[in-house]
């Protein structure tokens, strides 16, 4: 059970750290939304601009989850995925406050919060997420993604690294 008084004390004692990481998340959201807006207004759907032989900018949309899972589910996935994202955002905000003293955790969670919020904005507004970064070579391509996805992945890597360090500190 979450102790509300304890959360309030943490917020009072660490409000500037908490707010600075919320600002970081907000900057990630802004970068994500600005790049999606720019790409959507510059390219036509499916248009591909090759930057290098292995990197392209392409406008595509994903109404499903990661790697387009549930994209052909008939529409119910918009409410489901939006609800899951909202629950995740609330969970992350609380986790950030509970673990405010652990800088690696807060960095990772801030990245995930910014990315999840950026994709949530798309999902609520249009029912789909705008993707535009494409890596591949010849006939192999990694699924297109966006800035939000990048920060979600970076945040997850930071949390995994942090877990590794915490585990090693506990066993010594």
Secondary structure, 3 states (H helix, E strand, C coil): CCCHHHHHHHHHHCHHHHHHHHHHHHHHHHHHHHHHHHHHHHCCCCCEEEEECCEEEEEEEECCCHHHCCCCCCCHHHHHHHHHHHHHHHHHHHHHHHCCCCHHHHHHHHHHHHHHHHHHHHHHHHCCEEEEEEEEECCEECCCECHHHHHHHHHHHHHHHHHHHHHHHHHC
